[in-house]
Amino acid sequence: MSDSGPESPTPEPVADLLSATAETAYFWGRVVGDGELTRDCVTVRTEDETSADALAAIAGADRTDHEHRVAARESAHDASVVRFEDEYELQVFGAPAERAGAALGLPIDGQPGGYRFDAFSEHHAQLVRGLLEACGTVCFRESSGSVGVSFVHDDEALLRTVRSLLDAAEPRVPTDDLSETSSGGHWFGLADDADAAAFAEWAYAGSDETGLYSAERRQKLRRSVERATGSEVGALSR
């Protein structure tokens, strides 16, 4: 999972954002994890220029079409902790928003979502990768020398869906039960007996060749796994 070397490839635009491809699975994972839909607009946010360029390319937008700013964000688990980070925002106007709401069960205008991702059954890794980068956290636990991976979101129904995706992964990824955060949202983490290295391999397989990833988030997961295992895992993405 090397983050050095040749520049990441840029994905090709897709003819239909509702088609079932690796690119659209990653795109909608990012939208669901950190974005929203209205009747005529899809909004998606990312903190990393690599993924911002990839999302813009998939949607057929120019790489300069996404807005860049520095945003303040509360910690997922402790609302008293605020960090400042880059944020890129891309908006796609037109039919894709309402069509995605109908086809994928995504929430529109704040209404509850049903989250039907069966169309991406061949692309679960890319879907989970988008979700992990959009609403996941990764850390190295000094006390236990292990990797902590969790998913955090306001929508409990979404997190239940993510747990189902991980349960169906190969190899299966065991998870803990859902809990509430201090800010009123919900979260769950990978179970203590989950193989974080195997999860990283599965989630980022082929990402070097496709460009469907956040360089910062992928590097953080790679370094955490390396610290926990005591060995280099520079080829995890291949």
N, C-alpha and C positions, 0 to 999 in steps of 0.2 A: 504494500500500500504506500508506495513512494510518492512523496509530494514535491519532489524535485525533478529536474530533467526537462524534457520537451513540454511546451505549453499544452494545456489540456485541449483536446479537440472540442469543437463546438457542434452540438447536435444539429441535425437538419430540421427545418420546419416540418410540422405534421400537417397533412391536408385537412384532418378532422380531429379536433381535440377530444372527441368522444370515442375515437378508435382505440382498440386495445393494443397498445404498444408499450415497450419499456419507457419511452419518452413520456407518454401521457400518464402512465402509472406514477412516475416520479413527479410530474407536474401536479397532478391532483393530490398526491400525498402532501406536497408542500402547501397547496392551497388549503386543504382541510386542516393541516396542522397550524398554519399561521396565515390566515387570509379570511375572506368572506365573500359571499355572493349576494348581489341584488338582482333584480329581474333583468337588468341589461349590462351588468358589469361583474367581472371576476377580478378580485384583488388578491395579490399574493406578496408576501414580504420575506426577505432573507437578509442575513447579516454579512453575506460573503459575495464578492464580485464574481467569482467563478460560477456559483450557482445562479446568480442574477442574470449573467449572460446566457447560461444554459436555458433558463426559463423563458427569457425573451426570445431566444432562437426557436424554441419549440413552438411558441405561440405565433411565430412569424413576425415578431416586432424587431425593430432596430435595437442594437445593444444600448443606445443612448436614450431609449424610451423609458427606462426605469428611473425613478426618482431616488436620489441619494441624500441621506441626512444622517445626523447623529441622534439617536433616540435614547430616552431613559426607560429602563425596564426594571420592574420589581423582580426580585429573586422568586423562582417558582415555589420554593418551600418556606421563604421567610419574607413577608411583605415589607419588613423594615429595612431590607437590604436592597439598594438600587444601584444598578450599574449602567454605564453609558457605552453604547456600541454603535458601530455603523449599521445602517438599515437601508436596504434597497426595496423600493415598492414598484411593482408592475401592475398595470391595469389592462384588462382585455375587455373591450366593449362589444356588445352585440349578443347574438343568439347563444353562444356557448354557455353563458351563465344559466339561463332558464333550462336549456337542454341538459346540463349537468345535474341540475336539481331533480329533474324528472328521471333521468337514466341512472344516476348514481345515488339518488336519495340524499343529496347534499342540502343542508339548510339554506334557505333563501330568506333574506330580510329578517334574520333572527328567529325564524320558525324552526321547530325541531327537525332533525335530520334522521333518515333511516339507514344511511351508509350501506349501500349495496355495491360491493366491490367484486362481485363474481366475474365481471368482464375482465378483470386483471388477474385471473387465477394463474396465468402463466408468467406473471410479472410481480409476484408478491414481494420479492426482494427489493425491487425498485420502488414499489409503493411504500414499504416499511422504511426504506432509506429516506424517502421524502418526508415521511412522518417523523422519523427520528431527528432529522435535521431541523424540522420546523417546530416541534413541540417536545423534543427529547433533551435530556441532560446526560452528560458523561463526566465522571470524575474518577480519580484514583484515590481509594481509601487508604490513607497512611496507616491507620490502626490495624487493619487486617491484610494489607498488601493485596487488595483485590480491586476489581473494576466495578464501579457503580453506574448502572444505566437505568434511567427512568423516563417515563412519558408523563407529561403534565398538560392538562387542558381543563377549560371550564365545563366542557360537555362530557358528562359521564358516559353517555351512549357511545361517543366516539372512542373513548378509552376501552370500553368493553369490546368494541370491534377490533381495536389494535391487539388486544390480548388474544382474540380469536385468530388473527393473522399469525401471531407468533406461535400459537399452539399448533397451527397447521404447517409451520415451517419445517424444513428438512436440513439439518437436524432440528427437532422440536426445541423450543426455547421456553423453559418453565418461568412463570412469573408469580409475583406475590399478589395478594388481593388489593382491590382498590381502596384508597384512603383519601381523606380530605386534606387539603393544604391549609395553611394558616390564612391564606387570602380568600378562601371560599371555593377554590377549584377542587380538582381531583387529580390523583396521580397513582401510578403503580410502578414498581421496579422489577428488573429481572431477579429471579430468586437467587439465593446464595449459592445454590448448586448449579446454576446456569453456566455454561461454558462460554465466557465472554469472547474468547478468541474465535471459537466456531461461529458465534453470532456475527462477529465482525467480518469474517470470511464470507459468510452467506450474504450479509447485507450489502457488502461493497464489491462483490464479485463482478469483474468486468468494467468497473467504473473508470479505470484508466483509458479504456478504449472508447467509451461512450461520452465522457465528460459530464455525466449525470451525477454530480456530487458537489458538496461544499468542501473546498480545500481545507478550511479551518476546522470544520467539524470532523472530517475524516482523519486529519492529522491528530486531533485531540484523542480520538478513540484509539488510533494506532499507538500513540505514545503511552496511553494508559494501559493497554494490553501488554505492551513491551515491558513496562515497569512491573506489572503483576506476574508475568511469566518469566521474566529474566532473560528473554531471548528476543532477537529482532524478528519483526513480522513485516518487513518491507514489501513483501510480495502478496499481501493479503488481498489486494484489489484485483489481481490477475486471475 
